[in-house]
């Protein structure tokens, strides 16, 4: 007796087509194109979850550098000063301060200047 895979195949096809909903043209309606699009999307999503961390760290460093330079310090001098003072703040918080809490960031910059 031969094996018939009708229901399994339909289920698998439906799964990909459901995930490809909203894709343009045949990518949203034809199984093979939909599967290719979905698999490509998954690989991009996996890669970009890792890339996102790098991008945000770059952004934070850029913002901290801009804030530090307004107070006559380079990024590395600012971070070295904070480290020597044993300030335990991460780059995300420091970047947020540089943008939103300029007075608090100025105090940190002055403290870092004394230790450089």
Order of alpha helices (4+ residues) and beta strands (2+ residues): alpha-alpha-alpha-alpha-alpha
